[in-house]
Amino acid sequence: MGSSTHLFSFLCLLLCFVCIQAQELQTYIVQLHPHGATRPPFSSKLQWHLSFLAKAVSSGEQDSSFRLLYSYHSAMEGFAARLTEDEVELLRESSDVLSIRAERRLEIQTTYSYKFLGLSTTREGAWLKSGFGRGAIIGVLDTGVWPESPSFDDHGMPPAPQKWRGICQGGQDFNSSSCNRKLIGARFFRKGHRVASMTSSPDAVEEYVSPRDSHGHGTHTASTAGGAAVPLAGVLGNGAGEARGMAPGAHIAIYKVCWFSGCYSSDILAAMDVAIRDGVDILSLSLGGFPIPLYDDTIAIGSFRAMEHGISVICAAGNNGPIQSSVANGAPWIATIGASTLDRRFPASVQLGNGKFLYGESLYPGKKVPSSWKNLEIVYVKDKDKGGEFCLRGSLSEAQVRGKMVVCDRGVNGRAEKGQVVKEAGGAAMILANIAINLEEDSVDVHVLPATLIGFDESIQLQNYLNSTKRPTARFIFGGTVIGKARAPAVAQFSSRGPSYTDPSILKPDLIAPGVNIIAAWPQNLGPSGLPEDSRRVNFTVMSGTSMACPHVSGIAALLHSAHPKWTPAAIRSALVTTADMADHMGKPIMDGDAPAKLFAAGAGHVNPGRAIDPGLIYDIQVDEYITHLCTIGYRNSEVFSITHRNVSCHDILQNNRGFSLNYPSISITFRAGMTRKMIKRRVTNVGNPNSIYSVDIEAPEGVNVRVKPHRLIFKHANQSLSYRVWFISRKKIESKRMSFAEGQLTWFNVGNKAMKVKSPISVTWASMK
């Protein structure tokens, strides 16, 4: 009798399991009303959150708490759980449930860059004025950290600030002693990743189930933001020099949220939730995807909470350029960073058999190869079925490439991976050729065989040569590291562009920072190419992306926080935006490909830490102003509540704030059909000398008359705020079915010190839709 009872129970459980599997479990983030009617009976928020699962999950499951992944309190009120579609619909019926969002998977997007940005240990400037970022805490959400890297040495660092509440979470090959006075905290978040990756292939690269970095990306970004000084740094002899992060005196806290399969929104939100309570000053997120509405964006929602707590949130703009409106992380309370180039080059030219030279770049250790390297036969495998032109795995045969220099087009698979494919097939060298979308972009790699990257123009010349001779040949000429001879900065081709899809009334990206060929710290479990087959080991390697640009600005934001601890996140972003450069180091316009960069590519321009530390005036923004802004762009009350946790009436707010414009440091104007005039108001606060007078200078956008009132701002004491108004009058007809754009600039210059300029870029759009 007993055995049959057990059998019956087992069959019931099996039937329940089969029913659940029939409706596949997925991860959802459930947002609750922070003052929900069902909250009072429960002793804790966790118990309250579990009560929703208990009601929604099938009674056949004995313990519904196993479905819970995270309980959120600071970044958002709510929880992440594994649910079926039927359970989601049941939860939606509760008046305390604001929204339910399916899990999103996001992607992760230096020995010299600090010098390029004018940071110096000897000259008066941002480092000395901020004590190198002393006392600031930078929280980095990424792939973790390699704590033994010399970039995280804590020599000369003070203890963590008293406000710090974080921990050093133990795990695989990582314990509490892995942290120190530089690396003051480390945590990992993998519940969202783990349940989403249950069906991943068994040969996937092993992850450290701990804050330790298996991927390299997080170690690289953390050291860029706040790495200690490391002498004699470089990559296999290239780019040698002293490595320093932007804020070498700052503390670093690591939040591992990204794994080999990506970065999951439930894990990201959990990390932001904890980081707010831990006490970070800056949050650096080198991750993102394509833009989505702010009320559905967990990073936008979590960063609003962080901003309310005085935390500056710095995010990568994304690597989906040059596609228009591809910029991600576009919330107005986030500083959104695009990528630029440095004037450091790693020349590795190709001399063709006809004597012509094609300029290329590479971080392959060329000093191991004689400069007069012998000529090799060139082969370009055109096999569209197998992807031979892209050098995909399995596309090259030994008979085709043995001992030859193989041409591989960019795209589809990774740049360094192409070299590994060529090497495994017996190829002796590789020419990596840009295709049309890459133009002349020059992101280099530490290849596993002699290789170089050539631009699109050079690729066309190479194809012409290949078509002109029966036995084409070439050799490489490696030129080491060259600094100061190239124009820079320029906008990186891959850097995502505006106008912002989520909020066109705000200019995004905000600004650009170094993001191409950045040398920074690297873990010891990977070779410098990042390929599992690469057995070489280094402390530093090169990476490119807006992921690299973001921590540059995160570190500079830490410098500003240390120098001005009472500044709000909006004040710090304002200082960065209004002091950015639109001219390169040769005094000419920053370029985007072959043309001067537009605002939708470069934002306000290139970050200038020396000027940002002392901006003269700042545009500050209060929390309630962001809420009014959300109402002005058409968000419903429930959508505003999802982001802000503020129960507001947008109808009443708009009635009481007619003509409102957010006090943003850049200006975006849209003329729609039938509209010819627009007025905006701005408010500036004097953070410079007490008695200062500023006069206005206008570069009017083409087709627009601009009038400013007053023309002069007279400040009598520090922290005094004054307002001004700007009228824009369009002289241009709106073309049907077509948008058009124009740009200008509004500058307040200090009458007593004309080098002190507070610049606001102006973007004007004519849209045919009403």
N, C-alpha and C positions, 0 to 999 in steps of 0.2 A: 504493500500500500504506500509506504514511504517513498519507494523508488519511483512509482508512477506519479506521485505528487510532484517530485523533483523534476520528472520528465515533462509534466504539464507546464510547470513554471518556466522550464528552459525553453519550451516551444513558444510560450507567450512572449518571453523576452526576445527570442529569435524573430518572431513575427513582428514585434515592435521595431526591432532593428531594421528588418527588411522594409517596413513601411517608411521609416525615416530615410533610409537610403534611396527609396523610390523618389522621394522628394529630396534632392541633394542638399546637404547642409552647406550654407555659405556664411561668410562673416559679414555682419551688419553692424553699423554704429548707430545706436539708439540714443537720440538726444531727448532729455527730459526737461520739463519745466523746473527751474531751480527752487521754486516755492510751490511744488505740486500739492494738490489737495490730499493725495494719498501718503504724503511724507510723514506727518506727525507721529503715527503709531510706532515707527521703527526706531530702534536705538542707534542705528548708524546709517549712513548713506549706502554702504555696501549692502546691508540687509534690505534696504528699500529697493535697490537695483535688482537684487536677487528675487524679490517678490514678483517682479514683472515676468521673469523667466518661469517662476513656479506656476503662474497663471497661464502662460502661453504654451509651455512645453507639454507634450502628451503625458497623460497620467500614467502611461506605461513605463515611463522612465522614473526610476526611484530617486535620482538626485539630479535635478535640473541645473545645479550649480556647476556641473562639469562643462556646461555649454558656455559659461562666462569666460571671456578672455581678459578683459580689463574693466575696472570701475574707475570712471573719471570724476574728478572733483574740482580741479583748478582751471584747466584749459577749456573744459566743458562739463556740464552736468549730464551724466549718462553713462553708458556702458557699451562695450563691444562683446558680441556673442555670436555663436554659431546657431543659425536658425534656418527653418524651412520657409518657403514662400507663404504657406498657410499660417505659420506662427507669426510672420511679419504682419500679415493682414490682421491677425487677432490683436497684436500689440498696437496697431494704428488706431484701433477703436478707443483706446484709453485717452482721456482728455489731458493726461499728464505727459503724453508723448508728443513732442514737437515735430520731430522728423526721424526718419530711418533711412540711412544711406548705405548702399552696398560698398564693401571694401574697394578701395582703389589701389592700384600698384603704380608707384612712381619710380623714376629712375634717378640715379646719381648723375648729375649733369657735369724756398727759392734762394739762390745764392746771389742774386743781383737785383731783383725787383724793388727791394727797399731803397737801393741807391738810385734807381731809375725814378722813383717817386720823391726823391729829395730828402729822404730820412737820413740823418747823420748823427753820429755820436759826439761830434765836436761842435758843429754849428748850432746856434740858437734856433730851435724849431720844435716840431711836434713831439719828438722823443724827449728832449730835455724839459719842455714845458709840462709834459704829462708824467715825468718819471718813468718813461718807457712803458706806460700803461699800468704802473704799480697799483695794486689793490683791486683792479678790475677782474671780473670772472667771465670768461668766454665759454658758453656752452655750445658744443659742436655736435649736431645730429648727423651721423654719417655711418661708416662701416666699422667704427671702432678705432683702436689705437695700438701701436706697437710700443709699449712703455719703455723698453730698453733703448729706443732710439736716442742718440745724443741730443736731439732737438728738445727732449723733455727732461734734460738734466736740470736739477733744481739748485745748482750752486748759486749762492747769493740771493735766493728767493726768500721772502718773508713767509711766515705761516699763513694758512688760509684765513681770510677775514672772519671776524667773529660771527657775522650773519650767516655764514655758510652752513647749510643743513644737509649737504649731500653725503653720499657714501662711496666706498670703493667696493663694488660688488664682486664677489669671488665667482669663479667658474673655471672652465677648462683652461689650464696653463695661465691662470690669472688669479691673484689673491690680493688681500688688502695691502700687502707690502709692495705691490706693483705701482701704487700711487705715491706721490711725494708732494713737496711744496709747490712744484710747477703743475703737475698733473694731480689736482686735488680731489677729483672724483671720477668715477666711471661706472656706468650701468649698461645693461643690455636688455632689449625688448624684442622678443621673437615669437610671441604667441600667434600674432597674425600671420607672420611668415611661415611658421611651422604648420599650421592647419592648411594654409594655401599651397604648401609645397609637399604635401604627403605623397603625391604621385610623381615627384621629380625622379629623374633617371638615377639609377644606383651608382653611376660613375661620375656624378656631379662632384665638384671640388669640395673637399671636406671643410666645414666651417668650424671655427672655435666657438663653442657654446659658452661664450663669455664676452667681456668687452674687448678681448684681443682681436686685432684686425687681421682677417684672412685675405683681404682684397687689396689693401694699399691706399685706397682712395681717402679713407678717414684719417690715416696717419699723415698723408700729404696735406690735406686741408687744415688739420689742426696745427701742424707745424708752420704753415703759411700764416695763420692768424696770430699765433702766440709762441712760436718756437724760440728756444734759447739760442744764443750765439754759438755757432759751431765752426771753428776754423778749418781750413783745408777741405771744404766740402766740394763735391762735384760728382759727375757721373762718368766713371771710367776715363778720367782725365779731361773731360769736357766741362766747360762752365765753371771752372775751379774758382773758389773764393770763400769768403766767410758767409755762412748761411745764417739768416735771422728771420724770425717772424716779424709781422708788422708791429706787434706789441710784445716785445721780448720780456717785459717785466710783468705781464698779466698772468693770471692763473687760468688753467684750462680744465674744463669738465667735459667728459665724453659720454655721449648717449648713443649707443650702437642701435640703429634702427634699420640699417640696410644690410642685405645679405646677397648672396650670388643671384637669387631670383628676383631681387628688387627691394623696394622699400614700401611697406604696406601702411595704409593710412591709419589703421587701428594702432599699430606700433608707434608711428610718428606722434599721434595724439597723446598716447600714454607717456612718451618721453617729454613732450611739452608740458603735460600735466605735472609731472614730477619736477622738471627743471624750474618751473615757476616757484614751487615750494622750496626747492634747494637753495635758491637765492642767486641765480646767475644774473649778470648785468646785460650781457649780449647773447643772443641766440643766432647761431650761424647754420643755415640750412642750404647746403649745396645739392639740392634735389628738387624735383618738380616734374611736371608733365605738360600737356597742352592745357590752356586756360579753361576754367569752368566757372559758373556763377559763384560769387563769394559765399552765398548761403549754403552751397553744397561743398565748399572747399574746406577740408579739415585744417589745413595749414592757415588759411585766412581766419578761421574761427579761433583756433588755438593762439594765434599771434595777437588777436584782439585782446584776449585775456592777458597775454604777456605784456602788451603795451599798457594796459590798465595798471599793471604792477611796476611800470617804469622800466621795462626791459625792451631794449632795441632789438628788433628782429630784422636780420639781413638775409636775403634769399637770392639764389641764382635766377637769372631771367630765363634760362633754358638754352638748349643747343639746337633749336629748330630753325635758325636763320638760314638763308635770308627771307624766309616765308613771312609775308605781312601778317600782322596781328597774331603772331605766334608767342609773344611774350607771356610767360607764366608768372605766378606769384605777384599779381598786380594789385593787391589790396592797398589802399592809400596809407595804411598804417605800417606797411612793410617797405623797407628800402630794397629796391629791385635792381640787381646789378648785371650789366652786360659785360662782355669780354673785349679786351684790346690786346694789341701786340706790344712787345718790347723792341728796343733797338739792338738786341743781342741776336747774332746769327751764328749758325753752325754750317758753314759752306761745305758742300760735297758735290762738286760739279761733275758733269758727264762730258768727257771729250769723245765725240763721235769719230768714226773711222774716216770721215771726210774732213776732219780737222776742226769742225765747229764745236763750240762749247754750249752746253745747256746748264744753267744755274740750278743747283739743287741743294737740299739741306739734309743733314743726318746727324744723329748722336752715336752712330756706330763708332767704336774707338779707332778712328782712322790712323792714329799713330802706330798701330800695330801692322798697318798695311803700307808698304812703300808708296810714296807719292807718285812714283812713276810705275804704277801697277800695270801689269801686262794687259793688252787688249783681249777682250773676250767676245765671242760671238753673241749677238743679241737674238733672243727668240720671243715672239709674242704669240701665245697660243690662243687662237680664236676658235673656241668651242662653246657655243652658246647653250648647248644641251647640258654640259657639265660645268659651265662657268669658268672656262680656262682663262678668259681675259681678266677675270677678277681673282684668279688664283685661289679658287675655293678648294676645300679638302677633297681629294680624289679626282681633281680635274687635270692634274699634270702627270705625265708619265716620265719615267727615267730616260727613255729613248728620246724624248723631245727636249729635255732640259739639262741633261747631265753635263756639268762643267761649263754651263752657259750663263749669261746675264739675262734674267727673265724680266719682262715688262709685265707689271700687274696694275690694272686700273683700280682706282679707289672705289669703295662702295661694297655693300652687302656684308662682307666679313671685316674683321678688325685689321688695321694697317699692319701691326706687328705679326698677326696670325698669318698674313699672306707670306711674310718672310719665312716663317716656320714651314709652311707648305712647300715653298720653293726649296728650302734646305733638305726636307725629308725626301723630296723627289730627286735630289742630287744636283740641284742648281748651285752655281758658285756665287751668284750675286743677284740683286734685284733692283730694278728701277720702279719705284712707286709713282704712278702717273695720276695727277689730278684730272677729274672729268669736269664737265661744264659747270656743275653746281658748286664745285670747290674753288673755281677760278685760281687765284694765286696763293690761296691759304697754305701755310707752311707749318702745320703741326708735326713736329719731328718725333721720332721714336728711337729707343735704344735697341736696334734690330739685332737678330741672332746671327746674321750674316752680313757681309758688306752690302750696303743698300743706301739709296738716297731717294728723297721725295722731290719731284719736279712739278712746277705749276702747269696750269692748263695751256698757256701759250707755248711753253716748252714741250708739252705733250703733243701738240699739233706739229711742231717742228720735228719731233722724234718720229711720229707716224709718217711724215713726208720722207724722212730719211729711210725708214724701213721699206717704204714702197719704191724707193729709187735704186736699190741695190739688192743683189741676190744674196750676198753674205755680209750683212751689217755687223759692225763691231763697235766696241766702246771701252773706255776705261774710266775709273773714278779718280778724282783728285780731291782729297780731304784737306780742308783748310783750318781745322781746329775751331776756336771760338773767336768771333770778331764782335767788338762792341763799339757803338757810336757812329757807325757809318750809314746805317739805314734810317729812313724816316720812320718815326714812331712818336706817340702811339697811333695806331690805326684800328678801326673796328674789325674784330674777327668775323670772318665770313659766316661762321656757324652761330654767332650770337643772335638770339631771338629778337624779333623786331616788334615795334608797335604798329599802329595804335592799339591800345589795350582792348581786348575783346570784352573783358569783364566790366570795364569802366572807362570808356573813351574820354571822359571829362578829366582824367588824370593822365599826365604824360608818363609813360613807362617805356623802356626802363628809366630809372632815375638817373643813372650815370654808368660809366664803364670803368673797368680797372683791369690790370694785367691778368690775362687768362690764356695766353698762348706760350707754350714751351717754358712752363714754370718748373724750376727745379726745387724740390722740397723732400722731406723725410719719407722713407720707404721701409716696409717691414722686411724681416730676414727670412720669411717663409716663401718669398717670391723673387724671381729674377727681375732685373730692371725693365724688361719688356712686359712684365705682368703675365707672361705665358707659363703654364704649368711645366712645359718642357724646358724652360730656361733655367739652367743650373747655376748661373752666375749670381753672386750676392753683393749687394751694395747698400749703403745707408741712405742714399738719395737717388731719385730718378726724376724724369721729366714727364709732365702731364699737361694737357690742354683742355679747356672747357670753361663755361661760365661757373662751373664748380670751383675752378681755381681763382676766378675773379672775386667771387663772393667772400672767401675768407680774407682776402686783402682788405676789403672794406670792413669786415667784422673786426679785424685787428685795429684798423684806424678808428673805428667807432669806439673801441675800448680806450684808445688814447684820448679821445674827446671826452669820454665818460670820466676818466681819471683826472683830466684837467678841469672839467666842469661837472662835478658830481651831482649838481642840482638840475642839470639840463634834462628835459624830457626827451623821449625817443624822437618826437617831431623836431625838437630843436637840434638834435644831433644830425638828423637827416637833412634839415635845412642848411646847416653849416657845410655838409658835404656837397649838396646840390649847388648852392649859390657861389661856391668858390671853385667849382670844377672848370677845367680848361677845355676850350674848343679849338685851341691851336696845338700843334705838335711841338716837339722840342727844337724844331727849326723855325718856329714862329709861323708856320703855314697851317692852313686848315687841316684838322684831323680828317683822314681819308677813309672811305668805305669802298674798297675795290679801287676803281679808277676815278671816282668822283668824291667831292667833299661829303662828309658824313651828314646825314639828316638827323633831326631830333629823334625820330622813331628808331634810329639805330644806336645813337650815342647818348640819348637823353640829354642832360645838361652838359655832358662832356666827360673829360677824364679826371678821376679823383686827384686832388691836390692836398695832401695832409698838412703841409706847411701853412697853407692859407686857411684850411678848415678849422685849425685849432684856434684861430683868431678871426672869425668871419665878420665882425663889426655889428651886423644886424642878423637876427634870425626870425623866421616865420614859425611861430609856435601854434600848436593845435591842441585844443582840449577834447576830452573824450566825447562830450555832448556834441561837439561840432562834427565829429565823424558820423554820429547818429543822424544829425540833420542832413548831412551829405547823402547818406544812404537813402533817405526819403526823397531827396531831390532827383536822384537818378532812377526813381520809379519803383523801389523795392516796397513790397507790401509789409504791413505791420508784423506779420508772422515771420517773414524773412529777416527783417531787422532784428526781431527777438532771437532768432536762431543764431545770429552772429554776436549780438551784444548782450543778451540776457536782460535787456531793458524793455519793459512793457510800455510802448509808446503809441501815440496816434499820429501817423504821418500827416493826416489831414490837418490836425491842429498845429503841428510843427511847421508845415508849409505856410499855413495862414499867418503864423507869427514870425516867419523868417523869409518874407518876400525878397526876391533878389539875392538870396544867399549864395555865396560861393566859398568853397573850402579854402582855408588859409594856407594853401599849398605853395611851396617855393617856386614851382614852375606854373605856367599859365596855359591852359588849353581852352580854345574857343571853337564852338561849332555854330555855323550859320546854316539853318535849314530853310526850306522853301518859304518865301515871304518874309524872311527875317533879314534886316540890314544893320541893326544896332544891337550892341550888347554891352552891359556894364558889369564889371566885377569889383569887388572890394578886397583889399589886403591889409594886414596888420603886421607891422614889424616891431621887434623889441631890440633895444640897444644893449648889446653885451660888450661894447667896446668902451672907449673913454666917455666919462660922464657928460662933458660938454662937446657934442659933436653935431655937425651940420652935414646933411646929405642932399645932393641935388640929383635929379633924374636925367637919364639919357635914354632915348628910345631909338631902336632900329625897327621901324615899322615893317610888318610883313607886306609883301607885294599885294596890292589890291585892297589894302586896309589903311584907313586913317586911325591914328591912335592919339588919344588925349588923356593926360594924367593930371589929377588935381589932389593935393597941392603939388607944385613942382619942387618944393623944398621941404625937408623934414628937419626940424630943430629940436635936438634932444638936450635936456638940461641935467639929466642924471642917469645913472646906470639902471638897467632893467625897466626903463620907461618905454611904454608902447605907444606908437602913433599909427594912424590909419591913412590910407590913400585909396583913391578910386581910379579906375582906368575905363575909358569908353573906347569901344572898337566899332568903327563904322565901315561897313563893307562897300567897296566901289565895284564889286565884281558880280556878274550875273551867275546864278547857279545853273550849271549845265545839267540837263536831264539825264538820268541813269548813270551819272558819273560823279565820283567824289574827286575833289581837288584839294590841294594843301598849300600852305605857305608858312614861312617861319620868320621869327624876329627875336628881339631881345629887349628886356627892360632892365636897366642898370641903375642902381643908386650908388653914387660915388661920394666918398668922404671929401668935403671941400678942403679940409686941412691936410689930408693925406690921400691924394688921388690914386695911389696904388691900392687903397682899400676900396674894393668894388664888390657890390652885392648883386649878382646877376640872376635874372629869372628868364629862362627861355620861354618864348611864346610860340605856340603851335595853333594854327588856324585851319579849320576844316570847313569846306562847303559841301553839304550833303543834300541830295535832291529830295530825300524822304522827309516828311514833316514829323 
